[in-house]
Amino acid sequence: MAIMKWLGLAALCGCSLAVQAGLTAVERTLQASVDAIEPQYLALLERVVNINSGTHNHAGVKAVADEFVPAFEALGFTTQWHDGSAFNRAGHLLARRGKQGPKILLIGHLDTVFAPQDKFQRWQPLADGRVKGPGITDMKGGNVVMLMALHALQDAGVLDQLQIQVVLTGDEEARGEPIELAVAPLLAAGDWADVALGFEDGDSDPATAVIARRGSASWRLEVSGKPAHSSQVFREDVGFGAVYEMARVLNAFRTELSDQPLLTYNPGFVLAGTDVEETAASRGRAFGKANVIAATALVEGDLRAISPASQTAAWARMQAIASASLPHTKSVFTYQERYPPMAPTPGNEALLALYSQASEDLGHGVVVAVDPRRAGAADISFVAGRVAMALDGLGLMGEGGHTPDEIANMATLRSQSQRAALLMYRLSQRQNSANAH
């Protein structure tokens, strides 16, 4: 890949991926274009925020996509709606443009966490210039930042120097099933791309961007014990019961894995007693008495790891802990991987350095990496291991995501768009320079 050639040249010569401070004439055009086009994209953002697109509101998710389609097509993109009925979701919006230059994948999502019956539904300007609205930062604003950056590149006459694929998923907030079908278009785009850029809001701080995200996985512990009168607990032929065994396993998780960096594992759902019944996902009923040794315990939890190796090691250790059951008990440990880790890599660090330099040259300050503990899993996690470089957290910034107090700092609409546009332009220039050698 040409982008890999560029990275290799930079490493061999010991040179920085950043350019010298200051903007060229083309780069000043990019900056000015973002200023000029902001009003029309503010109008687009208001329209999509006012469309409910909770993940399970399939018609609403598709309606948001329909608002974005003309904006992409006006910039010369071909668009495609990838129907999601096979994985029980609305679907994904795909767009493509360009035949030369670095292959860049731009990632966003159309859905929000707010269902149609939620009271939080409308765009609400606030007195201080900020705007409150469902999904405004997570992440309809990020999609608009993406479009503004692309529009600026077109205005500067340099959009043709890039090959771009866009994937706006319709199920980021609640992944479709089977997951293999839900993420297939994203994986295909990742296999094609050299660079992946995600327009989530990261930790909502414009002084940060994301080079690493911990993966998201779920685990389940099913415990059985020998029921008997409570007065017989600990007897050699009776044992310890399901609750003590469950407690042993959970405490061993805590004590034996707590020193692993950036690894967390949380038991969030527990049922235990003489009779346990799961009634729905993460719901159930339990019956037990204080004078009866519990026969059954059930625990569900999640695990977050910074790398595939860390995740694999954790599963092995947790499985070993569960297998060493107390007398007359049995623990069965199972897990399901959902979002893979986005590990910090030299390529991601190099891309952040280029982004930070662009930000400084635009007068927006230095950008540093987000602490991975402050960045949850996201769509970019599926492709980060397939590309040379990946960076996320490039979207509209604010506060209160996933709550009725989701508020955007509208000043960052312009600054984030300028940063993204300049980053993509400089990526094209770095590749052109590498090809010349």
Phi, psi and chi 1 to 4 in degrees:
 res  aa     phi    psi   chi1   chi2   chi3   chi4
   1 MET       -  143.6  -64.7 -179.2 -168.8      -
   2 ALA   -63.6  -37.0      -      -      -      -
   3 ILE   -66.0  -33.7 -160.8   77.5      -      -
   4 MET   -69.8  -37.1  -68.0  -60.7  -72.4      -
   5 LYS   -59.9  -42.9  177.4 -178.1  176.5 -176.1
   6 TRP   -61.3  -45.8  163.0   48.0      -      -
   7 LEU   -61.4  -41.1  -79.6  171.1      -      -
   8 GLY   -64.4  -40.8      -      -      -      -
   9 LEU   -63.1  -41.7  -74.0  170.8      -      -
  10 ALA   -62.8  -40.1      -      -      -      -
  11 ALA   -68.7  -41.1      -      -      -      -
  12 LEU   -66.3  -39.7  -73.2  171.4      -      -
  13 CYS   -87.3   -7.1   69.5      -      -      -
  14 GLY    71.6   16.8      -      -      -      -
  15 CYS   -89.2  161.9   57.0      -      -      -
  16 SER   -83.3  151.7  169.0      -      -      -
  17 LEU   -79.3  -14.2  -66.6  177.9      -      -
  18 ALA   -79.1  157.9      -      -      -      -
  19 VAL  -100.9  169.9  -60.4      -      -      -
  20 GLN   -68.1  151.3  -68.6 -176.7  -12.6      -
  21 ALA   -58.5  148.8      -      -      -      -
  22 GLY   110.7  156.5      -      -      -      -
  23 LEU  -111.3  140.9  -59.2  177.8      -      -
  24 THR   -78.7  175.8   66.3      -      -      -
  25 ALA   -62.2  -41.4      -      -      -      -
  26 VAL   -62.8  -41.6  169.3      -      -      -
  27 GLU   -68.6  -34.0  -67.4  171.0  -13.0      -
  28 ARG   -67.4  -32.1  -72.8 -166.6  -64.8  -87.5
  29 THR   -65.5  -42.1  -60.3      -      -      -
  30 LEU   -57.0  -47.3  -70.3  173.5      -      -
  31 GLN   -61.3  -45.9 -175.6  179.1   34.1      -
  32 ALA   -68.2  -35.1      -      -      -      -
  33 SER   -62.3  -42.5  173.2      -      -      -
  34 VAL   -58.9  -42.3  169.2      -      -      -
  35 ASP   -59.7  -42.2  -65.3  -15.5      -      -
  36 ALA   -71.8  -35.6      -      -      -      -
  37 ILE   -91.1   -5.2   64.3  178.9      -      -
  38 GLU   -54.4  -43.5 -175.8  177.4   23.7      -
  39 PRO   -58.0  -42.5  -27.6   37.2      -      -
  40 GLN   -67.6  -31.2   74.8 -176.9   77.1      -
  41 TYR   -81.9  -24.9  -75.9   99.7      -      -
  42 LEU   -62.4  -40.2  -84.8  171.4      -      -
  43 ALA   -64.5  -41.9      -      -      -      -
  44 LEU   -62.5  -43.4  172.1   61.5      -      -
  45 LEU   -61.6  -42.3 -179.6   55.8      -      -
  46 GLU   -61.7  -40.6 -178.9  173.8   -2.6      -
  47 ARG   -62.9  -45.0  -68.8 -160.2  -56.7  -86.4
  48 VAL   -74.7  -31.9  -64.9      -      -      -
  49 VAL   -63.6  -33.6  166.2      -      -      -
  50 ASN   -81.8    2.5  -76.8  -23.2      -      -
  51 ILE  -102.9  118.6  -61.4  171.1      -      -
  52 ASN   -66.4  125.8  177.6  -84.8      -      -
  53 SER  -134.7   43.4   59.2      -      -      -
  54 GLY   -52.5  144.6      -      -      -      -
  55 THR   -49.6  -39.7  -52.9      -      -      -
  56 HIS   -88.7    0.0  -61.2  -72.7      -      -
  57 ASN   -91.4   81.2  178.4    8.4      -      -
  58 HIS   -60.6  -39.7  -66.3 -175.8      -      -
  59 ALA   -64.4  -38.2      -      -      -      -
  60 GLY   -67.9  -40.4      -      -      -      -
  61 VAL   -61.2  -44.0  172.3      -      -      -
  62 LYS   -66.4  -34.7  179.9   60.7  164.3   58.4
  63 ALA   -65.7  -37.6      -      -      -      -
  64 VAL   -64.9  -43.0  170.6      -      -      -
  65 ALA   -58.2  -41.1      -      -      -      -
  66 ASP   -63.6  -28.0  -70.6  -16.9      -      -
  67 GLU   -72.5  -33.6  -71.8  -73.0  -20.4      -
  68 PHE   -80.5  -28.0  -74.5  128.1      -      -
  69 VAL   -54.3  -51.5  165.3      -      -      -
  70 PRO   -60.5  -33.3  -20.2   31.8      -      -
  71 ALA   -65.6  -42.2      -      -      -      -
  72 PHE   -69.3  -42.8  -78.7  108.9      -      -
  73 GLU   -66.4  -31.8  -68.1 -176.7  -13.8      -
  74 ALA   -64.7  -21.4      -      -      -      -
  75 LEU   -96.3    8.6  -62.6  174.3      -      -
  76 GLY    91.4   10.7      -      -      -      -
  77 PHE   -82.9  145.2  -76.5   80.7      -      -
  78 THR   -91.6  137.7   57.3      -      -      -
  79 THR  -119.0  155.7   62.4      -      -      -
  80 GLN  -147.0  135.6  173.8 -169.3   -7.6      -
  81 TRP   -94.8  119.7  177.8 -109.8      -      -
  82 HIS   -94.4  103.7 -178.7   85.3      -      -
  83 ASP   -62.8  138.3 -177.8   72.9      -      -
  84 GLY  -104.6   13.7      -      -      -      -
  85 SER   -61.3  -29.4   56.0      -      -      -
  86 ALA   -68.2  -21.1      -      -      -      -
  87 PHE  -122.9   22.6   47.2   92.9      -      -
  88 ASN    61.1   40.7 -164.6   30.7      -      -
  89 ARG  -139.5  171.5  -66.2  -64.8 -175.6  -92.1
  90 ALA   -63.2  -49.5      -      -      -      -
  91 GLY   138.6 -170.5      -      -      -      -
  92 HIS  -128.6  147.4  -48.9  -43.7      -      -
  93 LEU   -98.2  125.5  176.8   60.6      -      -
  94 LEU  -116.1  141.9  -47.3  178.2      -      -
  95 ALA  -142.5  150.9      -      -      -      -
  96 ARG  -148.3  143.5 -171.4  165.6 -167.3  161.1
  97 ARG  -159.0  145.7 -171.4 -169.6 -165.5  -77.4
  98 GLY    98.4  150.1      -      -      -      -
  99 LYS  -131.1    2.7  -63.6 -178.0  179.0  179.1
 100 GLN  -147.6  160.1   61.6 -178.0    2.7      -
 101 GLY    93.9  178.2      -      -      -      -
 102 PRO   -60.7  146.2   21.5  -32.5      -      -
 103 LYS   -90.2  111.1  -63.0  176.9  178.5  178.7
 104 ILE  -116.8  127.7  -59.2  179.6      -      -
 105 LEU  -100.2  125.1  169.0   60.0      -      -
 106 LEU  -108.5  130.2  -51.5 -178.5      -      -
 107 ILE  -122.5  132.7  -58.1  170.3      -      -
 108 GLY  -148.5 -175.8      -      -      -      -
 109 HIS  -145.1  155.5   65.4   84.6      -      -
 110 LEU   -97.6  -23.9  -55.1  162.7      -      -
 111 ASP   -90.7  162.5   59.9  -38.0      -      -
 112 THR  -129.8  178.2   75.0      -      -      -
 113 VAL   -90.2   -0.4  -60.2      -      -      -
 114 PHE   -97.9  117.4  -58.7  101.0      -      -
 115 ALA   -77.1  162.3      -      -      -      -
 116 PRO   -57.9  -28.5  -26.1   35.1      -      -
 117 GLN   -82.9   -7.5   62.5  -92.0   27.9      -
 118 ASP   -66.2  147.7  -72.6  -28.7      -      -
 119 LYS   -72.9  -23.7  -66.3 -179.8  179.8  179.9
 120 PHE   -84.9   99.7 -171.8   46.1      -      -
 121 GLN  -134.7  -14.2  -64.1  -69.5  -15.8      -
 122 ARG  -125.3  156.0  -56.0  -66.6  -64.7  177.2
 123 TRP   -66.2  125.2  170.5  -79.1      -      -
 124 GLN  -133.3   99.1  -56.4  169.3   51.7      -
 125 PRO   -63.1  139.5  -20.3   32.4      -      -
 126 LEU  -107.0  163.2  -57.0  178.5      -      -
 127 ALA   -63.5  -27.4      -      -      -      -
 128 ASP   -91.0   12.9   57.8    3.0      -      -
 129 GLY    90.6   -9.5      -      -      -      -
 130 ARG   -80.9  168.2  -61.1 -179.7  -59.4  159.0
 131 VAL  -132.5  135.6  174.4      -      -      -
 132 LYS  -103.2  137.3 -175.8  177.1  179.1 -178.7
 133 GLY  -179.8  151.2      -      -      -      -
 134 PRO   -68.2  119.5   24.9  -33.2      -      -
 135 GLY    78.2   11.2      -      -      -      -
 136 ILE   -65.8  -36.1 -169.5  166.8      -      -
 137 THR  -100.7  -28.4   59.2      -      -      -
 138 ASP  -122.8   83.3 -171.3   14.1      -      -
 139 MET  -146.7   43.3   65.1  160.1  -71.9      -
 140 LYS   -64.1  -34.0  -66.1  173.0 -179.9  179.0
 141 GLY   -63.4  -37.2      -      -      -      -
 142 GLY   -64.0  -37.8      -      -      -      -
 143 ASN   -63.7  -37.0  -61.4  -27.1      -      -
 144 VAL   -71.6  -38.8  170.3      -      -      -
 145 VAL   -55.5  -45.3  166.4      -      -      -
 146 MET   -56.5  -48.8 -179.5 -166.6  -58.7      -
 147 LEU   -65.4  -39.8  -82.4  163.2      -      -
 148 MET   -64.3  -39.5  -71.6  177.8   65.2      -
 149 ALA   -63.8  -42.8      -      -      -      -
 150 LEU   -65.5  -40.1  -66.3  169.9      -      -
 151 HIS   -62.5  -42.2 -166.2  144.7      -      -
 152 ALA   -63.2  -40.3      -      -      -      -
 153 LEU   -62.2  -38.6  -72.3  162.3      -      -
 154 GLN   -67.0  -43.9 -175.8 -173.0   57.1      -
 155 ASP   -60.0  -32.5  -76.3   -8.8      -      -
 156 ALA   -84.1   -2.2      -      -      -      -
 157 GLY    75.9   22.8      -      -      -      -
 158 VAL  -122.4    4.9  -66.1      -      -      -
 159 LEU   -64.7  -30.1 -171.5   53.4      -      -
 160 ASP   -69.2   -8.0  -71.8  -22.4      -      -
 161 GLN   -86.5    6.5  -62.9  177.2   21.3      -
 162 LEU  -129.3  145.2  -61.6  163.0      -      -
 163 GLN  -103.1  124.9  -60.6  178.4   73.7      -
 164 ILE  -130.9  133.6  -62.5  172.8      -      -
 165 GLN  -118.6  140.4  -75.4 -165.7   36.0      -
 166 VAL  -117.8  133.9  176.8      -      -      -
 167 VAL  -126.5  113.6  178.0      -      -      -
 168 LEU  -109.2  104.3  -57.9 -175.1      -      -
 169 THR   -78.1  157.3   63.6      -      -      -
 170 GLY  -108.4   12.9      -      -      -      -
 171 ASP  -145.0   28.3   64.7  -16.4      -      -
 172 GLU   -65.7  -34.9 -162.9  -87.9  -11.8      -
 173 GLU   -79.3  -20.9  -59.1  -67.6    3.0      -
 174 ALA  -153.8   96.8      -      -      -      -
 175 ARG   -60.5  139.2 -164.8   95.9  -82.1  160.9
 176 GLY   -69.3  164.0      -      -      -      -
 177 GLU  -130.1  137.7  -64.9  -74.9   -6.8      -
 178 PRO   -71.7  142.5   24.8  -32.9      -      -
 179 ILE   -61.9  -29.5 -166.9  169.5      -      -
 180 GLU   -60.8  -37.8  -66.4   79.4    9.5      -
 181 LEU   -76.0  -37.0  -66.4 -179.6      -      -
 182 ALA   -62.8  -37.5      -      -      -      -
 183 VAL   -99.9    1.5  -58.7      -      -      -
 184 ALA   -56.5  -46.8      -      -      -      -
 185 PRO   -62.8  -34.8  -22.4   34.8      -      -
 186 LEU   -66.8  -43.9 -165.8   56.4      -      -
 187 LEU   -64.6  -40.7  -63.5 -176.7      -      -
 188 ALA   -62.3  -42.0      -      -      -      -
 189 ALA   -65.8  -36.8      -      -      -      -
 190 GLY   -65.2  -38.1      -      -      -      -
 191 ASP   -65.5  -29.2  -72.4  -23.4      -      -
 192 TRP   -79.1  -33.9  165.4   87.7      -      -
 193 ALA   -82.9  155.9      -      -      -      -
 194 ASP   -92.2  -38.0  -60.6  -40.3      -      -
 195 VAL  -131.8  138.8  177.9      -      -      -
 196 ALA  -118.4  130.1      -      -      -      -
 197 LEU  -121.7  125.2  -58.6  177.8      -      -
 198 GLY  -107.2  138.9      -      -      -      -
 199 PHE  -108.7   29.5  -72.3   80.0      -      -
 200 GLU   -65.9  171.8  -73.1  -86.4    7.5      -
 201 ASP   -93.7    8.0   56.7  -21.2      -      -
 202 GLY    54.9 -129.3      -      -      -      -
 203 ASP   -98.2   19.3   69.3  -14.5      -      -
 204 SER    65.3   24.0  -67.6      -      -      -
 205 ASP  -116.7  116.0 -177.0   -9.3      -      -
 206 PRO   -65.2   -8.5   20.2  -30.7      -      -
 207 ALA   -88.8    5.6      -      -      -      -
 208 THR  -132.4  158.4   65.7      -      -      -
 209 ALA  -143.5  169.1      -      -      -      -
 210 VAL  -107.7  118.4 -179.9      -      -      -
 211 ILE  -109.6   -5.2   63.3  168.6      -      -
 212 ALA  -151.3  134.7      -      -      -      -
 213 ARG  -130.6  138.2  -72.3 -175.3  179.6  -85.0
 214 ARG   -75.4  146.4  -65.0 -173.0  -62.7  168.1
 215 GLY   -70.4  167.7      -      -      -      -
 216 SER  -127.4  123.4  174.4      -      -      -
 217 ALA  -140.9  157.8      -      -      -      -
 218 SER  -116.2  152.3   59.5      -      -      -
 219 TRP  -138.1  161.7   53.6  -92.0      -      -
 220 ARG  -142.7  135.7  179.9 -178.9  174.0   97.3
 221 LEU  -121.8  119.9 -178.2   68.3      -      -
 222 GLU  -113.5  121.9  -63.4  175.1   82.2      -
 223 VAL  -122.3  136.7 -177.2      -      -      -
 224 SER  -125.7  147.7   59.0      -      -      -
 225 GLY  -140.0  177.4      -      -      -      -
 226 LYS   -93.7  114.1 -170.9  172.7 -177.5  178.7
 227 PRO   -72.1  143.2   25.7  -32.3      -      -
 228 ALA  -168.3  175.6      -      -      -      -
 229 HIS   -65.0  141.7 -166.9  -76.0      -      -
 230 SER   -59.2  -26.0   63.4      -      -      -
 231 SER   -69.0  -12.9   64.5      -      -      -
 232 GLN  -100.2    2.8  -54.1  -53.6  -58.0      -
 233 VAL   -61.3  142.6   70.0      -      -      -
 234 PHE    81.5   -7.0  -48.5  142.0      -      -
 235 ARG   -65.9  147.7 -146.9  172.7   70.8 -176.3
 236 GLU   -56.9  -36.3 -173.4  174.0  -22.4      -
 237 ASP   -92.6   -0.6   60.6  -24.6      -      -
 238 VAL  -110.9  -45.0  173.9      -      -      -
 239 GLY    89.8 -154.9      -      -      -      -
 240 PHE  -108.2  -13.3  -64.6   82.5      -      -
 241 GLY    80.9  167.9      -      -      -      -
 242 ALA   -68.9  -34.0      -      -      -      -
 243 VAL   -71.7  -43.7  170.6      -      -      -
 244 TYR   -62.4  -39.5  -86.1  120.2      -      -
 245 GLU   -65.1  -42.7  167.0   63.9    3.1      -
 246 MET   -59.4  -45.1  174.6 -170.4   71.5      -
 247 ALA   -63.1  -39.2      -      -      -      -
 248 ARG   -59.3  -47.8  176.4 -163.7   71.3   81.1
 249 VAL   -63.3  -48.5  173.7      -      -      -
 250 LEU   -64.1  -40.2  -64.1 -178.4      -      -
 251 ASN   -68.8  -35.1 -170.1   54.5      -      -
 252 ALA   -67.5  -37.2      -      -      -      -
 253 PHE   -55.0  -46.9  -73.0  174.3      -      -
 254 ARG   -64.0  -45.2 -179.2 -175.2   65.1   82.1
 255 THR   -81.4  -30.6   58.9      -      -      -
 256 GLU   -95.4  -14.3  -63.5 -171.7   29.7      -
 257 LEU  -117.6    0.3  -77.0   81.5      -      -
 258 SER   -69.6  -15.0   60.2      -      -      -
 259 ASP   -92.2    3.3   61.5  -17.3      -      -
 260 GLN   -81.6  125.0  -61.1  -58.3  -56.9      -
 261 PRO   -64.4  132.2   20.7  -31.1      -      -
 262 LEU    59.9   23.2  -64.6  173.8      -      -
 263 LEU  -105.8  125.2  178.9   70.8      -      -
 264 THR  -130.4  152.1   56.4      -      -      -
 265 TYR  -151.2  118.2   33.3   90.5      -      -
 266 ASN  -123.0  121.9  177.6   61.9      -      -
 267 PRO   -80.6  111.1   26.1  -28.3      -      -
 268 GLY  -106.8  -10.2      -      -      -      -
 269 PHE  -144.1  125.3  173.7   76.0      -      -
 270 VAL  -135.8  134.8  175.9      -      -      -
 271 LEU  -130.6  139.6  -73.8  174.7      -      -
 272 ALA  -157.4  150.1      -      -      -      -
 273 GLY   155.2 -165.0      -      -      -      -
 274 THR   -71.6  -37.7  -58.2      -      -      -
 275 ASP  -135.1  123.3 -176.2   26.0      -      -
 276 VAL  -123.9  133.7  168.5      -      -      -
 277 GLU  -136.7  124.9  178.3 -172.3    4.8      -
 278 GLU   -84.5  124.3  -70.0 -177.4   86.4      -
 279 THR  -100.1  -23.1   58.3      -      -      -
 280 ALA  -167.4  178.9      -      -      -      -
 281 ALA   -59.7  124.7      -      -      -      -
 282 SER    59.3   27.4  -60.1      -      -      -
 283 ARG  -138.8  151.1  -67.4 -177.8 -178.8  -84.7
 284 GLY  -177.9 -179.8      -      -      -      -
 285 ARG  -130.6  148.0  -68.4 -169.2  -68.3  -97.2
 286 ALA  -138.8  141.6      -      -      -      -
 287 PHE  -123.2  135.7  167.8   79.1      -      -
 288 GLY  -163.0  164.3      -      -      -      -
 289 LYS  -129.1  148.9  -63.6 -177.9   69.5  178.3
 290 ALA   -61.5  -25.4      -      -      -      -
 291 ASN  -101.4   20.1   62.2   -8.2      -      -
 292 VAL  -128.4  133.2  177.3      -      -      -
 293 ILE   -69.9  127.4  -61.2  171.4      -      -
 294 ALA   -64.6  136.6      -      -      -      -
 295 ALA   -92.7  -24.4      -      -      -      -
 296 THR  -141.7  142.7  -54.6      -      -      -
 297 ALA  -141.5  145.4      -      -      -      -
 298 LEU  -136.6  132.5  169.0   65.9      -      -
 299 VAL  -131.5  136.6 -174.6      -      -      -
 300 GLU  -123.8  141.0  -68.7 -178.0  -11.5      -
 301 GLY  -153.1 -178.7      -      -      -      -
 302 ASP  -124.7  166.0   83.7  -19.0      -      -
 303 LEU  -138.2  135.8 -179.5  138.9      -      -
 304 ARG  -122.0  125.5  -49.7  -77.1  171.9  140.5
 305 ALA  -133.3  151.9      -      -      -      -
 306 ILE   -86.9  -16.6 -166.4   60.8      -      -
 307 SER  -148.5  156.7   69.6      -      -      -
 308 PRO   -57.2  -37.8  -26.9   36.1      -      -
 309 ALA   -64.1  -42.6      -      -      -      -
 310 SER   -63.5  -40.5  174.5      -      -      -
 311 GLN   -65.7  -44.8 -175.1  168.7  -89.4      -
 312 THR   -62.3  -42.4  -61.6      -      -      -
 313 ALA   -64.0  -38.5      -      -      -      -
 314 ALA   -65.1  -44.0      -      -      -      -
 315 TRP   -58.9  -43.8  -68.1  141.9      -      -
 316 ALA   -62.5  -42.8      -      -      -      -
 317 ARG   -68.8  -42.1 -171.5   71.2 -162.3  111.7
 318 MET   -64.8  -38.4  -65.8  168.3   87.5      -
 319 GLN   -63.6  -41.8 -169.7   72.0  -99.9      -
 320 ALA   -64.8  -40.9      -      -      -      -
 321 ILE   -61.7  -47.0  -70.5  169.1      -      -
 322 ALA   -64.8  -33.5      -      -      -      -
 323 SER   -71.0  -21.4  -62.2      -      -      -
 324 ALA   -87.0   62.1      -      -      -      -
 325 SER   -70.1  151.0  -61.2      -      -      -
 326 LEU   -66.5  159.9  -66.2  170.0      -      -
 327 PRO   -55.0  137.5  -27.9   36.3      -      -
 328 HIS    62.5   24.7  -62.3  -69.9      -      -
 329 THR  -131.3  164.3   69.8      -      -      -
 330 LYS  -146.8  129.9 -178.3  178.7 -179.5 -179.4
 331 SER  -113.6  131.0  -71.0      -      -      -
 332 VAL  -116.6  117.6  176.8      -      -      -
 333 PHE  -108.6  127.0  178.3   81.4      -      -
 334 THR  -133.2  161.0   55.6      -      -      -
 335 TYR  -148.1  161.1   60.7   86.5      -      -
 336 GLN  -138.6  123.9 -178.5  178.8   20.1      -
 337 GLU   -84.8  134.6  -63.7  177.6   -4.3      -
 338 ARG  -112.2  -79.3  -58.7  -70.9  -64.1  173.0
 339 TYR   -97.5  126.5  -75.3   73.8      -      -
 340 PRO   -71.5  158.7   26.1  -33.6      -      -
 341 PRO   -66.6  147.0  -16.9   30.1      -      -
 342 MET  -103.7   95.7  174.9 -173.3  178.0      -
 343 ALA   -75.0  147.4      -      -      -      -
 344 PRO   -70.0  128.9   24.7  -31.5      -      -
 345 THR  -129.6  161.3   66.2      -      -      -
 346 PRO   -57.7  -36.1  -27.3   36.2      -      -
 347 GLY   -63.3  -43.2      -      -      -      -
 348 ASN   -64.8  -39.5  -64.1   -1.9      -      -
 349 GLU   -64.8  -38.5  -67.9  170.5   -2.6      -
 350 ALA   -65.7  -39.4      -      -      -      -
 351 LEU   -66.4  -40.4 -170.7   56.4      -      -
 352 LEU   -61.4  -39.8  173.8   61.1      -      -
 353 ALA   -61.9  -40.5      -      -      -      -
 354 LEU   -66.6  -41.0 -170.8   61.4      -      -
 355 TYR   -64.9  -43.6 -177.2   68.0      -      -
 356 SER   -63.3  -40.7 -179.6      -      -      -
 357 GLN   -64.3  -40.5 -174.9   64.7   59.0      -
 358 ALA   -60.1  -43.0      -      -      -      -
 359 SER   -61.8  -44.7  177.4      -      -      -
 360 GLU   -62.4  -43.3  -74.0 -169.4   84.6      -
 361 ASP   -64.9  -27.5  -66.6  -13.6      -      -
 362 LEU   -83.7   -7.2  -71.6  161.7      -      -
 363 GLY    87.2   16.9      -      -      -      -
 364 HIS  -102.3    3.0  -59.4  -42.7      -      -
 365 GLY    90.6  171.0      -      -      -      -
 366 VAL   -71.2  146.2  173.5      -      -      -
 367 VAL  -119.5  129.3 -176.9      -      -      -
 368 VAL  -118.0  170.0  -60.8      -      -      -
 369 ALA   -75.4  140.3      -      -      -      -
 370 VAL   -69.8  141.0  171.2      -      -      -
 371 ASP   -60.6  122.9 -179.9  -16.2      -      -
 372 PRO   -55.7  -22.8  -26.1   35.1      -      -
 373 ARG   -68.1  -17.3  -78.7 -176.3  172.1  -88.7
 374 ARG  -102.0    8.4  -61.8 -179.9   62.3   84.7
 375 ALA  -128.4  114.4      -      -      -      -
 376 GLY   -77.3 -178.2      -      -      -      -
 377 ALA   -69.8  153.4      -      -      -      -
 378 ALA  -155.4  173.4      -      -      -      -
 379 ASP   -56.1  -36.7  -79.3  -26.1      -      -
 380 ILE   -61.2  -22.1 -161.3  169.6      -      -
 381 SER   -60.2  -31.2  -59.3      -      -      -
 382 PHE   -70.2  -23.8  -72.5  102.0      -      -
 383 VAL  -113.0  -10.3  -57.9      -      -      -
 384 ALA   -58.2  -35.1      -      -      -      -
 385 GLY   -80.4   -1.6      -      -      -      -
 386 ARG  -107.3   -6.6  -62.1  167.5 -178.2 -102.3
 387 VAL  -119.7  162.8  -63.0      -      -      -
 388 ALA   -70.8  -33.8      -      -      -      -
 389 MET  -146.7  144.7  -61.4 -173.0  -70.6      -
 390 ALA  -144.1  143.5      -      -      -      -
 391 LEU  -148.7  135.6 -172.6   66.4      -      -
 392 ASP  -129.5  177.2 -157.9   -2.2      -      -
 393 GLY    80.2   32.0      -      -      -      -
 394 LEU   -98.7    7.6  -51.6 -174.1      -      -
 395 GLY   -89.4 -168.6      -      -      -      -
 396 LEU   -66.4  133.9 -176.8   63.8      -      -
 397 MET   -97.7  159.4  -59.9  -62.6  178.2      -
 398 GLY   176.1 -138.0      -      -      -      -
 399 GLU  -158.6  163.6   59.8 -172.1   79.0      -
 400 GLY    76.5   23.0      -      -      -      -
 401 GLY   -55.6  144.1      -      -      -      -
 402 HIS    69.1   16.3  -72.5 -153.5      -      -
 403 THR  -133.6  165.6   77.9      -      -      -
 404 PRO   -69.3    1.1  -22.2   34.2      -      -
 405 ASP  -111.4   35.1  -68.7  -45.9      -      -
 406 GLU   -73.4  114.6 -174.6  170.8  -14.7      -
 407 ILE  -129.5  133.1  -62.1  171.0      -      -
 408 ALA   -99.9  138.3      -      -      -      -
 409 ASN   -84.7   98.1  174.0    1.2      -      -
 410 MET   -67.1  -18.6  -61.3  -50.9  -64.5      -
 411 ALA   -63.2  -24.5      -      -      -      -
 412 THR   -81.9   -9.1   65.0      -      -      -
 413 LEU   -61.1  -44.8 -177.7   64.0      -      -
 414 ARG   -72.5  -48.2 -177.1  179.2  -62.4 -176.2
 415 SER   -66.3  -39.9   58.8      -      -      -
 416 GLN   -67.5  -36.6  -66.5  -65.4   95.1      -
 417 SER   -67.2  -40.8  -59.0      -      -      -
 418 GLN   -64.4  -43.3  -69.8  172.8  -15.7      -
 419 ARG   -60.0  -47.4  -72.4  165.4  157.4  176.7
 420 ALA   -64.3  -41.4      -      -      -      -
 421 ALA   -62.8  -45.6      -      -      -      -
 422 LEU   -67.8  -38.2 -173.5   52.2      -      -
 423 LEU   -59.3  -49.0  173.6   65.0      -      -
 424 MET   -64.9  -39.4  -74.1 -170.9  -85.0      -
 425 TYR   -62.9  -44.4  172.2   65.0      -      -
 426 ARG   -69.0  -29.4  -72.4 -177.2  173.7  175.6
 427 LEU   -61.0  -42.7  -76.3  170.4      -      -
 428 SER   -64.9  -37.7   72.4      -      -      -
 429 GLN   -70.7  -36.3  -62.8  -51.9  -68.7      -
 430 ARG   -64.1  -40.5  -56.4  -82.6  102.4   34.9
 431 GLN   -68.2  -40.2  178.1  162.2  -30.4      -
 432 ASN   -59.5  -40.4  -71.7  -17.9      -      -
 433 SER   -65.6  -41.0  176.5      -      -      -
 434 ALA   -64.9  -41.9      -      -      -      -
 435 ASN   -64.1  -32.6  -70.8  -19.3      -      -
 436 ALA   -66.4  -24.2      -      -      -      -
 437 HIS   -87.3      -  -70.2   83.2      -      -
